[in-house]
Amino acid sequence: MKAQQSHDHHYVPQWYQRRFLLPGQTEYYCLDLQPGSYTRGSTIHRFKEVHKWGTKKCFFEENLYQLRLGSWASDEIERLFFGRVDDRGRVAVALVADYDGAVSKEFGDAARDVITYMGAQRFRTPRGLDLIKKRAGSGHNATLQLMMDMFQMYTTIWTECVWEIVRARQSPTKFIVTDAPVTFYNRVMFKSDWEHPEDADYKEIATRVLFPLGPDSCFILTHLQLVRNPWSVPTEFRRNPRSFDHTMKYLLEIQYGRELEEDEVLRINYILKKRATRYIAAADKAWLYPERRVSTTDWAKLDEDWFLFPNLWKVSFTTGIMAGFNDGSAWAADEYGHHPWQREYKDERFRQKEHDTFDQAKQEWAKKRIRKPRAHVPEFRHDSVDDRMMDEYLQQEGLMPARKKEEGT
């Protein structure tokens, strides 16, 4: 018997939406940012902007992924392509959200799969599809095919970013869901970047990726070049920007455990809301309006205190990765993905410049983040040593009192 076709295609899958419901909840508040209006007589009435809906009624469009040819139609993309992507993404998002520094084979698989899922999530939304359609000048079927061909194009650059998983467990406000869950933030955005479906370019040095993993966790990806030199031109492309190239990730450098303050959660939610296309949702109605309580709505100043940066003192000044395989072959690349046969491989002049700016950046970060919660890496990566070095620097600058020596020491 032929399976019945699906028609309600969720561009934010229900399993992801359910992660943002609080215990006991089956519905959350959904805000329509463009509710529209109608006229009755001489009176203009606005449609209701806030609805209390379950996940089935949120973030979907009818036949969004349906392939069409005359009278023939197929939902294979929804069932098969996104079925596989979501099966792996569901497991990966859960494991990454709960990361506590323990690396296992399962977590290694999750680290790879979460990036793949994020790429698919970025393109599967109405904005993502509209962007493909605009750039390629393609029709509906061709746009869907391009989406399936392109969804992993972010993987290489995102893998080479510095990763941090921040928490909101101590904040009364939690992270929200939007119709563009994988959100780009660049403090320098031009008018053309704001117009649908355009956005900041993911290759630009100052473009961060924000991806909420649940009400208490958010994944932040920052270009290494920005970490080493926060004063870089924000809209310049990072070194060796490319897609579909092999790369590796040292998982023990992933930062975790930093508890955000309430205003920091509000600032992330404000960014998420501003870059949403039409809909956002939250378990609490008040969370839909971060602009009412956030400390600033100035786009360029939202990260003026560098709260979106990882802990710079725990980012190693690595020079790349080399790997050997059982068949005798080898692979090598520097931190920006250049290979030994490429002229830019281990550019010593550029690296010395970065070494200098990185030292300055660590000092500036310490001053901006004094007495703020800190991220961690596994202890055998010298987590506590890095904290002590930063404290000693702040003490030397007279910005933090020296610790009293314990008796007998």
C-alpha positions as YAML, in Angstrom:
chain: A
units: angstrom
residues:
- id: 1
  name: MET
  ca: [0.00, 0.00, 0.00]
- id: 2
  name: LYS
  ca: [1.40, 3.41, -0.97]
- id: 3
  name: ALA
  ca: [2.28, 5.59, 2.03]
- id: 4
  name: GLN
  ca: [0.25, 8.76, 2.39]
- id: 5
  name: GLN
  ca: [2.24, 11.88, 1.57]
- id: 6
  name: SER
  ca: [2.98, 14.44, 4.25]
- id: 7
  name: HIS
  ca: [2.01, 18.04, 3.55]
- id: 8
  name: ASP
  ca: [2.85, 19.94, 6.76]
- id: 9
  name: HIS
  ca: [6.62, 20.36, 6.41]
- id: 10
  name: HIS
  ca: [8.32, 21.68, 9.55]
- id: 11
  name: TYR
  ca: [11.37, 23.79, 8.70]
- id: 12
  name: VAL
  ca: [12.13, 23.79, 12.43]
- id: 13
  name: PRO
  ca: [11.54, 20.14, 13.34]
- id: 14
  name: GLN
  ca: [9.21, 19.28, 16.18]
- id: 15
  name: TRP
  ca: [11.87, 17.33, 18.08]
- id: 16
  name: TYR
  ca: [14.00, 20.51, 18.20]
- id: 17
  name: GLN
  ca: [11.04, 22.64, 19.25]
- id: 18
  name: ARG
  ca: [10.18, 20.26, 22.08]
- id: 19
  name: ARG
  ca: [13.63, 20.81, 23.58]
- id: 20
  name: PHE
  ca: [12.53, 24.35, 24.51]
- id: 21
  name: LEU
  ca: [9.37, 23.36, 26.38]
- id: 22
  name: LEU
  ca: [9.60, 23.39, 30.16]
- id: 23
  name: PRO
  ca: [8.67, 20.27, 32.16]
- id: 24
  name: GLY
  ca: [4.95, 19.60, 31.90]
- id: 25
  name: GLN
  ca: [4.43, 21.98, 28.96]
- id: 26
  name: THR
  ca: [2.89, 20.83, 25.68]
- id: 27
  name: GLU
  ca: [2.46, 24.30, 24.19]
- id: 28
  name: TYR
  ca: [4.48, 27.47, 24.10]
- id: 29
  name: TYR
  ca: [3.96, 31.08, 23.08]
- id: 30
  name: CYS
  ca: [4.50, 31.84, 19.40]
- id: 31
  name: LEU
  ca: [4.92, 35.47, 18.29]
- id: 32
  name: ASP
  ca: [4.09, 36.53, 14.74]
- id: 33
  name: LEU
  ca: [6.39, 39.46, 13.95]
- id: 34
  name: GLN
  ca: [4.26, 40.38, 10.92]
- id: 35
  name: PRO
  ca: [0.67, 39.64, 12.01]
- id: 36
  name: GLY
  ca: [-0.93, 41.82, 9.36]
- id: 37
  name: SER
  ca: [-4.33, 43.49, 9.59]
- id: 38
  name: TYR
  ca: [-7.79, 43.63, 8.06]
- id: 39
  name: THR
  ca: [-10.36, 46.40, 7.62]
- id: 40
  name: ARG
  ca: [-13.94, 46.17, 8.76]
- id: 41
  name: GLY
  ca: [-15.95, 49.22, 7.88]
- id: 42
  name: SER
  ca: [-13.71, 52.16, 8.61]
- id: 43
  name: THR
  ca: [-11.73, 50.38, 11.36]
- id: 44
  name: ILE
  ca: [-8.37, 48.65, 10.88]
- id: 45
  name: HIS
  ca: [-7.91, 45.57, 13.07]
- id: 46
  name: ARG
  ca: [-4.59, 43.80, 13.65]
- id: 47
  name: PHE
  ca: [-4.53, 40.04, 13.66]
- id: 48
  name: LYS
  ca: [-3.52, 38.43, 16.93]
- id: 49
  name: GLU
  ca: [0.28, 38.39, 17.25]
- id: 50
  name: VAL
  ca: [0.77, 35.89, 20.08]
- id: 51
  name: HIS
  ca: [-0.62, 32.37, 19.94]
- id: 52
  name: LYS
  ca: [-0.31, 29.50, 22.36]
- id: 53
  name: TRP
  ca: [0.41, 26.53, 20.15]
- id: 54
  name: GLY
  ca: [1.93, 23.08, 20.28]
- id: 55
  name: THR
  ca: [4.92, 22.16, 18.15]
- id: 56
  name: LYS
  ca: [2.73, 20.79, 15.35]
- id: 57
  name: LYS
  ca: [1.33, 24.25, 14.58]
- id: 58
  name: CYS
  ca: [4.62, 26.14, 14.77]
- id: 59
  name: PHE
  ca: [7.30, 26.68, 12.14]
- id: 60
  name: PHE
  ca: [5.83, 24.81, 9.18]
- id: 61
  name: GLU
  ca: [4.62, 25.47, 5.66]
- id: 62
  name: GLU
  ca: [2.44, 23.28, 3.53]
- id: 63
  name: ASN
  ca: [4.36, 21.35, 0.87]
- id: 64
  name: LEU
  ca: [7.54, 23.38, 1.46]
- id: 65
  name: TYR
  ca: [9.76, 20.48, 0.34]
- id: 66
  name: GLN
  ca: [7.40, 18.92, -2.16]
- id: 67
  name: LEU
  ca: [8.86, 18.10, -5.57]
- id: 68
  name: ARG
  ca: [6.40, 18.81, -8.37]
- id: 69
  name: LEU
  ca: [6.21, 17.84, -12.02]
- id: 70
  name: GLY
  ca: [2.84, 18.52, -13.59]
- id: 71
  name: SER
  ca: [0.26, 16.54, -11.66]
- id: 72
  name: TRP
  ca: [2.96, 14.42, -10.02]
- id: 73
  name: ALA
  ca: [4.22, 15.34, -6.54]
- id: 74
  name: SER
  ca: [6.56, 13.71, -4.04]
- id: 75
  name: ASP
  ca: [7.46, 14.26, -0.38]
- id: 76
  name: GLU
  ca: [10.69, 12.22, -0.61]
- id: 77
  name: ILE
  ca: [12.84, 15.16, 0.54]
- id: 78
  name: GLU
  ca: [10.78, 15.56, 3.72]
- id: 79
  name: ARG
  ca: [10.68, 11.81, 4.47]
- id: 80
  name: LEU
  ca: [14.07, 10.58, 3.31]
- id: 81
  name: PHE
  ca: [16.54, 13.46, 3.22]
- id: 82
  name: PHE
  ca: [15.37, 15.33, 6.30]
- id: 83
  name: GLY
  ca: [14.43, 12.07, 7.97]
- id: 84
  name: ARG
  ca: [18.08, 11.02, 8.02]
- id: 85
  name: VAL
  ca: [19.37, 14.50, 8.86]
- id: 86
  name: ASP
  ca: [16.96, 14.81, 11.80]
- id: 87
  name: ASP
  ca: [17.64, 11.31, 13.14]
- id: 88
  name: ARG
  ca: [21.33, 12.09, 13.53]
- id: 89
  name: GLY
  ca: [20.75, 15.73, 14.48]
- id: 90
  name: ARG
  ca: [18.41, 14.84, 17.34]
- id: 91
  name: VAL
  ca: [21.08, 12.70, 19.03]
- id: 92
  name: ALA
  ca: [23.90, 15.14, 18.28]
- id: 93
  name: VAL
  ca: [22.10, 18.23, 19.64]
- id: 94
  name: ALA
  ca: [21.27, 16.42, 22.90]
- id: 95
  name: LEU
  ca: [24.86, 15.25, 23.45]
- id: 96
  name: VAL
  ca: [26.43, 18.61, 22.60]
- id: 97
  name: ALA
  ca: [23.93, 20.48, 24.80]
- id: 98
  name: ASP
  ca: [24.99, 18.39, 27.81]
- id: 99
  name: TYR
  ca: [28.74, 18.46, 27.11]
- id: 100
  name: ASP
  ca: [30.74, 18.60, 30.35]
- id: 101
  name: GLY
  ca: [34.27, 18.04, 29.11]
- id: 102
  name: ALA
  ca: [34.11, 14.26, 28.77]
- id: 103
  name: VAL
  ca: [35.01, 13.19, 25.24]
- id: 104
  name: SER
  ca: [33.91, 9.79, 23.96]
- id: 105
  name: LYS
  ca: [33.39, 8.20, 20.55]
- id: 106
  name: GLU
  ca: [29.70, 9.05, 20.84]
- id: 107
  name: PHE
  ca: [30.51, 12.69, 21.49]
- id: 108
  name: GLY
  ca: [32.99, 12.73, 18.62]
- id: 109
  name: ASP
  ca: [30.24, 11.53, 16.30]
- id: 110
  name: ALA
  ca: [27.89, 14.14, 17.77]
- id: 111
  name: ALA
  ca: [30.40, 16.96, 17.20]
- id: 112
  name: ARG
  ca: [30.54, 16.04, 13.53]
- id: 113
  name: ASP
  ca: [26.81, 15.49, 13.17]
- id: 114
  name: VAL
  ca: [25.74, 18.69, 14.91]
- id: 115
  name: ILE
  ca: [27.66, 20.79, 12.35]
- id: 116
  name: THR
  ca: [26.08, 18.82, 9.51]
- id: 117
  name: TYR
  ca: [22.65, 19.30, 11.05]
- id: 118
  name: MET
  ca: [23.23, 23.04, 11.51]
- id: 119
  name: GLY
  ca: [24.08, 23.39, 7.83]
- id: 120
  name: ALA
  ca: [20.86, 21.65, 6.84]
- id: 121
  name: GLN
  ca: [18.87, 23.70, 9.35]
- id: 122
  name: ARG
  ca: [20.32, 26.91, 7.97]
- id: 123
  name: PHE
  ca: [19.19, 26.09, 4.41]
- id: 124
  name: ARG
  ca: [15.88, 24.36, 5.10]
- id: 125
  name: THR
  ca: [14.12, 27.50, 6.38]
- id: 126
  name: PRO
  ca: [12.05, 29.75, 4.11]
- id: 127
  name: ARG
  ca: [14.86, 32.32, 4.28]
- id: 128
  name: GLY
  ca: [17.48, 29.73, 3.36]
- id: 129
  name: LEU
  ca: [15.47, 28.48, 0.41]
- id: 130
  name: ASP
  ca: [14.71, 32.03, -0.72]
- id: 131
  name: LEU
  ca: [18.42, 32.85, -0.61]
- id: 132
  name: ILE
  ca: [19.29, 29.85, -2.80]
- id: 133
  name: LYS
  ca: [16.48, 30.74, -5.18]
- id: 134
  name: LYS
  ca: [17.67, 34.36, -5.39]
- id: 135
  name: ARG
  ca: [21.36, 33.56, -5.89]
- id: 136
  name: ALA
  ca: [20.78, 30.74, -8.38]
- id: 137
  name: GLY
  ca: [17.75, 32.20, -10.12]
- id: 138
  name: SER
  ca: [16.21, 28.75, -9.85]
- id: 139
  name: GLY
  ca: [12.70, 27.38, -9.66]
- id: 140
  name: HIS
  ca: [11.19, 25.39, -6.80]
- id: 141
  name: ASN
  ca: [12.47, 21.90, -7.73]
- id: 142
  name: ALA
  ca: [15.96, 23.13, -8.64]
- id: 143
  name: THR
  ca: [16.16, 25.08, -5.36]
- id: 144
  name: LEU
  ca: [15.42, 21.93, -3.37]
- id: 145
  name: GLN
  ca: [18.06, 19.99, -5.29]
- id: 146
  name: LEU
  ca: [20.63, 22.73, -4.67]
- id: 147
  name: MET
  ca: [19.76, 22.70, -0.97]
- id: 148
  name: MET
  ca: [20.60, 18.99, -0.78]
- id: 149
  name: ASP
  ca: [23.83, 19.56, -2.69]
- id: 150
  name: MET
  ca: [24.91, 22.60, -0.65]
- id: 151
  name: PHE
  ca: [23.83, 21.92, 2.92]
- id: 152
  name: GLN
  ca: [27.33, 20.86, 4.03]
- id: 153
  name: MET
  ca: [29.10, 23.88, 2.55]
- id: 154
  name: TYR
  ca: [29.53, 25.47, 6.01]
- id: 155
  name: THR
  ca: [31.10, 22.39, 7.60]
- id: 156
  name: THR
  ca: [34.76, 23.16, 6.90]
- id: 157
  name: ILE
  ca: [34.82, 26.74, 8.17]
- id: 158
  name: TRP
  ca: [32.57, 26.00, 11.15]
- id: 159
  name: THR
  ca: [34.81, 23.09, 12.19]
- id: 160
  name: GLU
  ca: [37.81, 25.45, 12.19]
- id: 161
  name: CYS
  ca: [36.05, 27.94, 14.49]
- id: 162
  name: VAL
  ca: [36.52, 28.12, 18.26]
- id: 163
  name: TRP
  ca: [33.54, 26.35, 19.87]
- id: 164
  name: GLU
  ca: [31.85, 27.21, 23.14]
- id: 165
  name: ILE
  ca: [28.67, 25.88, 24.75]
- id: 166
  name: VAL
  ca: [27.28, 28.51, 27.10]
- id: 167
  name: ARG
  ca: [24.58, 27.95, 29.75]
- id: 168
  name: ALA
  ca: [21.53, 29.81, 31.01]
- id: 169
  name: ARG
  ca: [20.79, 27.56, 33.98]
- id: 170
  name: GLN
  ca: [21.11, 30.41, 36.49]
- id: 171
  name: SER
  ca: [19.22, 32.97, 34.41]
- id: 172
  name: PRO
  ca: [15.46, 33.43, 34.93]
- id: 173
  name: THR
  ca: [15.18, 34.00, 31.17]
- id: 174
  name: LYS
  ca: [15.91, 31.08, 28.86]
- id: 175
  name: PHE
  ca: [16.80, 30.86, 25.17]
- id: 176
  name: ILE
  ca: [14.04, 31.22, 22.58]
- id: 177
  name: VAL
  ca: [13.29, 29.40, 19.32]
- id: 178
  name: THR
  ca: [13.09, 31.25, 16.01]
- id: 179
  name: ASP
  ca: [12.33, 30.41, 12.40]
- id: 180
  name: ALA
  ca: [16.08, 30.84, 11.73]
- id: 181
  name: PRO
  ca: [17.63, 28.80, 14.58]
- id: 182
  name: VAL
  ca: [21.16, 28.97, 13.14]
- id: 183
  name: THR
  ca: [21.70, 32.71, 13.48]
- id: 184
  name: PHE
  ca: [24.57, 34.86, 12.19]
- id: 185
  name: TYR
  ca: [25.68, 37.90, 14.18]
- id: 186
  name: ASN
  ca: [28.14, 40.45, 12.85]
- id: 187
  name: ARG
  ca: [28.31, 43.80, 14.62]
- id: 188
  name: VAL
  ca: [28.78, 45.49, 11.24]
- id: 189
  name: MET
  ca: [25.76, 44.88, 9.04]
- id: 190
  name: PHE
  ca: [24.72, 47.05, 6.12]
- id: 191
  name: LYS
  ca: [21.22, 47.81, 4.91]
- id: 192
  name: SER
  ca: [21.55, 45.20, 2.18]
- id: 193
  name: ASP
  ca: [22.36, 42.57, 4.82]
- id: 194
  name: TRP
  ca: [19.05, 43.17, 6.58]
- id: 195
  name: GLU
  ca: [16.83, 42.79, 3.55]
- id: 196
  name: HIS
  ca: [15.25, 39.36, 3.22]
- id: 197
  name: PRO
  ca: [16.72, 36.90, 2.45]
- id: 198
  name: GLU
  ca: [20.20, 38.44, 2.81]
- id: 199
  name: ASP
  ca: [22.35, 38.14, 5.92]
- id: 200
  name: ALA
  ca: [25.88, 38.64, 7.20]
- id: 201
  name: ASP
  ca: [28.38, 36.46, 5.33]
- id: 202
  name: TYR
  ca: [29.52, 33.44, 7.31]
- id: 203
  name: LYS
  ca: [33.05, 33.89, 5.90]
- id: 204
  name: GLU
  ca: [33.48, 37.35, 7.41]
- id: 205
  name: ILE
  ca: [35.94, 37.50, 10.30]
- id: 206
  name: ALA
  ca: [33.48, 38.98, 12.81]
- id: 207
  name: THR
  ca: [30.47, 36.82, 11.94]
- id: 208
  name: ARG
  ca: [29.52, 34.59, 14.86]
- id: 209
  name: VAL
  ca: [27.16, 31.63, 14.70]
- id: 210
  name: LEU
  ca: [24.59, 31.34, 17.50]
- id: 211
  name: PHE
  ca: [22.61, 28.11, 17.75]
- id: 212
  name: PRO
  ca: [20.44, 27.50, 20.84]
- id: 213
  name: LEU
  ca: [20.50, 23.82, 21.82]
- id: 214
  name: GLY
  ca: [17.68, 24.08, 24.36]
- id: 215
  name: PRO
  ca: [16.41, 26.54, 26.97]
- id: 216
  name: ASP
  ca: [19.65, 26.30, 28.97]
- id: 217
  name: SER
  ca: [22.33, 25.84, 26.28]
- id: 218
  name: CYS
  ca: [23.58, 27.81, 23.29]
- id: 219
  name: PHE
  ca: [26.35, 26.88, 20.86]
- id: 220
  name: ILE
  ca: [28.59, 29.79, 19.83]
- id: 221
  name: LEU
  ca: [31.12, 29.52, 16.99]
- id: 222
  name: THR
  ca: [33.78, 32.22, 16.59]
- id: 223
  name: HIS
  ca: [36.38, 32.50, 13.85]
- id: 224
  name: LEU
  ca: [39.87, 31.82, 15.18]
- id: 225
  name: GLN
  ca: [41.13, 34.89, 13.34]
- id: 226
  name: LEU
  ca: [38.75, 37.08, 15.35]
- id: 227
  name: VAL
  ca: [39.84, 35.42, 18.60]
- id: 228
  name: ARG
  ca: [43.48, 36.15, 17.80]
- id: 229
  name: ASN
  ca: [42.78, 39.68, 16.63]
- id: 230
  name: PRO
  ca: [39.44, 41.17, 17.78]
- id: 231
  name: TRP
  ca: [40.43, 44.42, 16.04]
- id: 232
  name: SER
  ca: [40.34, 42.81, 12.59]
- id: 233
  name: VAL
  ca: [38.15, 44.47, 9.95]
- id: 234
  name: PRO
  ca: [34.80, 42.78, 10.73]
- id: 235
  name: THR
  ca: [33.67, 42.39, 7.12]
- id: 236
  name: GLU
  ca: [36.92, 41.04, 5.68]
- id: 237
  name: PHE
  ca: [36.95, 37.32, 4.88]
- id: 238
  name: ARG
  ca: [38.88, 35.08, 7.23]
- id: 239
  name: ARG
  ca: [42.01, 33.43, 5.88]
- id: 240
  name: ASN
  ca: [41.46, 30.62, 3.41]
- id: 241
  name: PRO
  ca: [37.64, 30.71, 3.39]
- id: 242
  name: ARG
  ca: [36.43, 27.64, 1.53]
- id: 243
  name: SER
  ca: [33.82, 24.90, 1.44]
- id: 244
  name: PHE
  ca: [33.81, 21.12, 1.10]
- id: 245
  name: ASP
  ca: [37.43, 20.64, 2.17]
- id: 246
  name: HIS
  ca: [38.64, 18.00, 4.63]
- id: 247
  name: THR
  ca: [39.49, 19.35, 8.07]
- id: 248
  name: MET
  ca: [39.85, 18.13, 11.65]
- id: 249
  name: LYS
  ca: [38.72, 19.30, 15.09]
- id: 250
  name: TYR
  ca: [40.60, 18.91, 18.37]
- id: 251
  name: LEU
  ca: [37.62, 18.19, 20.59]
- id: 252
  name: LEU
  ca: [39.42, 18.85, 23.87]
- id: 253
  name: GLU
  ca: [39.55, 22.57, 23.02]
- id: 254
  name: ILE
  ca: [35.76, 22.92, 23.12]
- id: 255
  name: GLN
  ca: [34.83, 25.31, 25.93]
- id: 256
  name: TYR
  ca: [31.88, 24.68, 28.25]
- id: 257
  name: GLY
  ca: [30.33, 25.46, 31.60]
- id: 258
  name: ARG
  ca: [30.07, 29.27, 31.47]
- id: 259
  name: GLU
  ca: [26.85, 30.46, 33.07]
- id: 260
  name: LEU
  ca: [25.54, 33.59, 31.35]
- id: 261
  name: GLU
  ca: [24.09, 36.48, 33.29]
- id: 262
  name: GLU
  ca: [20.47, 37.47, 32.69]
- id: 263
  name: ASP
  ca: [21.36, 40.41, 30.47]
- id: 264
  name: GLU
  ca: [23.67, 38.24, 28.37]
- id: 265
  name: VAL
  ca: [20.84, 35.78, 27.71]
- id: 266
  name: LEU
  ca: [18.61, 38.73, 26.81]
- id: 267
  name: ARG
  ca: [21.20, 40.02, 24.36]
- id: 268
  name: ILE
  ca: [21.41, 36.64, 22.62]
- id: 269
  name: ASN
  ca: [17.62, 36.44, 22.47]
- id: 270
  name: TYR
  ca: [17.53, 39.96, 21.05]
- id: 271
  name: ILE
  ca: [19.94, 38.93, 18.29]
- id: 272
  name: LEU
  ca: [17.88, 35.81, 17.58]
- id: 273
  name: LYS
  ca: [14.68, 37.84, 17.39]
- id: 274
  name: LYS
  ca: [16.13, 40.57, 15.18]
- id: 275
  name: ARG
  ca: [17.39, 38.02, 12.67]
- id: 276
  name: ALA
  ca: [14.18, 35.94, 12.68]
- id: 277
  name: THR
  ca: [12.10, 36.10, 9.51]
- id: 278
  name: ARG
  ca: [8.60, 36.08, 10.96]
- id: 279
  name: TYR
  ca: [8.11, 33.79, 13.97]
- id: 280
  name: ILE
  ca: [9.71, 33.22, 17.35]
- id: 281
  name: ALA
  ca: [8.54, 31.08, 20.26]
- id: 282
  name: ALA
  ca: [9.28, 30.66, 23.96]
- id: 283
  name: ALA
  ca: [8.05, 28.75, 26.99]
- id: 284
  name: ASP
  ca: [7.34, 32.05, 28.77]
- id: 285
  name: LYS
  ca: [5.52, 34.92, 27.07]
- id: 286
  name: ALA
  ca: [7.85, 37.55, 28.58]
- id: 287
  name: TRP
  ca: [10.84, 35.96, 26.85]
- id: 288
  name: LEU
  ca: [9.38, 36.95, 23.47]
- id: 289
  name: TYR
  ca: [10.24, 40.60, 24.18]
- id: 290
  name: PRO
  ca: [13.95, 40.81, 25.13]
- id: 291
  name: GLU
  ca: [14.08, 44.40, 23.84]
- id: 292
  name: ARG
  ca: [11.99, 45.50, 26.84]
- id: 293
  name: ARG
  ca: [14.64, 44.56, 29.41]
- id: 294
  name: VAL
  ca: [17.96, 44.22, 27.60]
- id: 295
  name: SER
  ca: [20.70, 46.70, 28.51]
- id: 296
  name: THR
  ca: [21.19, 47.91, 24.93]
- id: 297
  name: THR
  ca: [19.55, 47.45, 21.54]
- id: 298
  name: ASP
  ca: [22.44, 49.08, 19.68]
- id: 299
  name: TRP
  ca: [23.47, 46.32, 17.27]
- id: 300
  name: ALA
  ca: [27.12, 47.37, 17.18]
- id: 301
  name: LYS
  ca: [27.38, 47.43, 21.00]
- id: 302
  name: LEU
  ca: [25.66, 44.16, 21.89]
- id: 303
  name: ASP
  ca: [29.05, 42.47, 22.32]
- id: 304
  name: GLU
  ca: [31.01, 45.50, 23.52]
- id: 305
  name: ASP
  ca: [31.99, 43.59, 26.68]
- id: 306
  name: TRP
  ca: [33.10, 40.60, 24.57]
- id: 307
  name: PHE
  ca: [30.64, 38.22, 26.20]
- id: 308
  name: LEU
  ca: [30.26, 36.30, 22.93]
- id: 309
  name: PHE
  ca: [33.97, 35.54, 22.88]
- id: 310
  name: PRO
  ca: [35.24, 32.27, 24.34]
- id: 311
  name: ASN
  ca: [37.73, 32.39, 27.20]
- id: 312
  name: LEU
  ca: [40.77, 33.68, 25.32]
- id: 313
  name: TRP
  ca: [43.16, 32.39, 27.97]
- id: 314
  name: LYS
  ca: [42.02, 28.86, 27.19]
- id: 315
  name: VAL
  ca: [42.44, 29.06, 23.43]
- id: 316
  name: SER
  ca: [45.76, 27.46, 22.51]
- id: 317
  name: PHE
  ca: [47.98, 29.20, 19.98]
- id: 318
  name: THR
  ca: [48.06, 26.10, 17.82]
- id: 319
  name: THR
  ca: [49.87, 25.88, 14.50]
- id: 320
  name: GLY
  ca: [47.77, 23.13, 12.94]
- id: 321
  name: ILE
  ca: [47.24, 19.39, 12.90]
- id: 322
  name: MET
  ca: [49.19, 16.45, 11.46]
- id: 323
  name: ALA
  ca: [47.77, 12.95, 11.26]
- id: 324
  name: GLY
  ca: [49.04, 9.58, 10.07]
- id: 325
  name: PHE
  ca: [46.85, 6.68, 8.97]
- id: 326
  name: ASN
  ca: [47.14, 2.90, 9.04]
- id: 327
  name: ASP
  ca: [47.74, 2.70, 5.30]
- id: 328
  name: GLY
  ca: [50.88, 4.82, 5.66]
- id: 329
  name: SER
  ca: [49.35, 8.01, 4.30]
- id: 330
  name: ALA
  ca: [49.48, 11.32, 6.15]
- id: 331
  name: TRP
  ca: [47.48, 14.54, 6.32]
- id: 332
  name: ALA
  ca: [48.53, 17.96, 7.52]
- id: 333
  name: ALA
  ca: [47.07, 21.45, 7.63]
- id: 334
  name: ASP
  ca: [47.76, 24.64, 9.54]
- id: 335
  name: GLU
  ca: [45.11, 26.28, 11.72]
- id: 336
  name: TYR
  ca: [43.49, 27.94, 8.69]
- id: 337
  name: GLY
  ca: [43.39, 24.81, 6.56]
- id: 338
  name: HIS
  ca: [46.40, 25.49, 4.34]
- id: 339
  name: HIS
  ca: [48.28, 22.33, 3.33]
- id: 340
  name: PRO
  ca: [52.09, 21.95, 3.13]
- id: 341
  name: TRP
  ca: [52.12, 22.37, -0.65]
- id: 342
  name: GLN
  ca: [50.37, 25.75, -0.44]
- id: 343
  name: ARG
  ca: [52.35, 28.98, -0.26]
- id: 344
  name: GLU
  ca: [50.39, 30.32, 2.74]
- id: 345
  name: TYR
  ca: [51.09, 27.20, 4.85]
- id: 346
  name: LYS
  ca: [52.45, 28.30, 8.25]
- id: 347
  name: ASP
  ca: [53.00, 31.90, 7.21]
- id: 348
  name: GLU
  ca: [55.49, 32.94, 9.89]
- id: 349
  name: ARG
  ca: [55.12, 36.70, 9.38]
- id: 350
  name: PHE
  ca: [51.36, 36.52, 9.71]
- id: 351
  name: ARG
  ca: [51.62, 34.17, 12.68]
- id: 352
  name: GLN
  ca: [53.98, 36.52, 14.53]
- id: 353
  name: LYS
  ca: [51.55, 39.37, 13.98]
- id: 354
  name: GLU
  ca: [48.71, 37.23, 15.32]
- id: 355
  name: HIS
  ca: [50.81, 36.16, 18.30]
- id: 356
  name: ASP
  ca: [51.25, 39.81, 19.27]
- id: 357
  name: THR
  ca: [47.58, 40.76, 18.81]
- id: 358
  name: PHE
  ca: [46.48, 37.59, 20.62]
- id: 359
  name: ASP
  ca: [48.53, 38.53, 23.69]
- id: 360
  name: GLN
  ca: [46.92, 41.97, 23.66]
- id: 361
  name: ALA
  ca: [43.48, 40.43, 23.17]
- id: 362
  name: LYS
  ca: [43.90, 38.12, 26.17]
- id: 363
  name: GLN
  ca: [44.77, 41.08, 28.36]
- id: 364
  name: GLU
  ca: [41.85, 43.14, 27.08]
- id: 365
  name: TRP
  ca: [39.46, 40.20, 27.47]
- id: 366
  name: ALA
  ca: [40.58, 39.70, 31.08]
- id: 367
  name: LYS
  ca: [39.80, 43.35, 31.84]
- id: 368
  name: LYS
  ca: [36.40, 43.26, 30.14]
- id: 369
  name: ARG
  ca: [35.40, 39.96, 31.76]
- id: 370
  name: ILE
  ca: [36.72, 40.58, 35.27]
- id: 371
  name: ARG
  ca: [34.61, 38.80, 37.90]
- id: 372
  name: LYS
  ca: [32.42, 37.29, 35.17]
- id: 373
  name: PRO
  ca: [31.75, 33.55, 34.91]
- id: 374
  name: ARG
  ca: [34.42, 31.70, 32.94]
- id: 375
  name: ALA
  ca: [34.33, 28.85, 30.48]
- id: 376
  name: HIS
  ca: [36.40, 25.72, 31.01]
- id: 377
  name: VAL
  ca: [38.29, 23.06, 29.13]
- id: 378
  name: PRO
  ca: [39.21, 19.61, 30.55]
- id: 379
  name: GLU
  ca: [41.49, 19.95, 33.58]
- id: 380
  name: PHE
  ca: [44.39, 18.06, 31.98]
- id: 381
  name: ARG
  ca: [44.41, 20.85, 29.36]
- id: 382
  name: HIS
  ca: [45.63, 23.09, 32.26]
- id: 383
  name: ASP
  ca: [42.21, 24.63, 32.92]
- id: 384
  name: SER
  ca: [43.07, 25.86, 36.41]
- id: 385
  name: VAL
  ca: [46.54, 27.01, 35.30]
- id: 386
  name: ASP
  ca: [44.98, 29.28, 32.67]
- id: 387
  name: ASP
  ca: [42.66, 30.76, 35.31]
- id: 388
  name: ARG
  ca: [45.58, 31.40, 37.63]
- id: 389
  name: MET
  ca: [47.62, 33.10, 34.89]
- id: 390
  name: MET
  ca: [44.73, 35.42, 34.12]
- id: 391
  name: ASP
  ca: [44.21, 36.24, 37.80]
- id: 392
  name: GLU
  ca: [47.90, 36.99, 38.21]
- id: 393
  name: TYR
  ca: [47.78, 39.38, 35.27]
- id: 394
  name: LEU
  ca: [44.76, 41.20, 36.76]
- id: 395
  name: GLN
  ca: [46.50, 41.41, 40.13]
- id: 396
  name: GLN
  ca: [49.60, 42.92, 38.51]
- id: 397
  name: GLU
  ca: [47.35, 45.52, 36.87]
- id: 398
  name: GLY
  ca: [45.76, 46.31, 40.23]
- id: 399
  name: LEU
  ca: [42.35, 45.17, 39.00]
- id: 400
  name: MET
  ca: [41.96, 42.23, 41.35]
- id: 401
  name: PRO
  ca: [43.18, 41.78, 44.93]
- id: 402
  name: ALA
  ca: [45.91, 39.22, 45.40]
- id: 403
  name: ARG
  ca: [44.78, 35.98, 46.99]
- id: 404
  name: LYS
  ca: [45.83, 35.50, 50.61]
- id: 405
  name: LYS
  ca: [48.24, 32.65, 51.09]
- id: 406
  name: GLU
  ca: [46.84, 29.72, 53.00]
- id: 407
  name: GLU
  ca: [48.36, 28.88, 56.39]
- id: 408
  name: GLY
  ca: [51.45, 26.71, 56.11]
- id: 409
  name: THR
  ca: [52.18, 27.76, 52.51]
...
